[in-house]
Amino acid sequence: MSASKSVTFRGEVFAPSHSGYASLILPFVACKNLLQTLFRLTLGLLWSELVEGKTADPLLTWAGFFAFCTLSLISYYGRAYAGFFLLIFFLLWFIDFQVAQRKVF
C-alpha cells in the first residue's frame, strides 16, 4: 500500500491592504465560518455515533439538535426574503469581481 501524496502550497502576504470592501463582507465571512464549523461538528458527531458506535455526550447531542431546529426555523421564515438575499449576494459578488479585476489590471 502506498500513502497518498499531496503537494501543499503556502504563501504569505507581507503587507496586506484592507479595503472598505473587506469590512463590508466581514460579517458574511464570519457567519459562513460559524456555519461551516457547526456543520463539521454535527457531521463528526453523527458519523462517530453511526460508524464507530461511540455515544456522544448528551449535552452535545441536545446542542446539535437545538442548533438544527433553530437553523431550520430561520430558513423557513427567511424564505420570504429570498429575493432580497439573492440581490445582496449578487451585489457582493459584483463588487468582489470589480475589485479583483481592478487589482489584477
NORBEL-V471110 format. One record per pair of residues at least 12 apart in sequence whose ideal C-beta (glycine too) atoms are under 7 Angstrom apart, sorted by the first residue. I is the first residue (numbers start at 1). J is the second residue. Records with the same first field share a line. If there is no record, write none. Layout:
BEGIN
I=J  J
END
This chain:
BEGIN
19=99
21=95  99
25=92
38=67
42=64
45=60  64
END
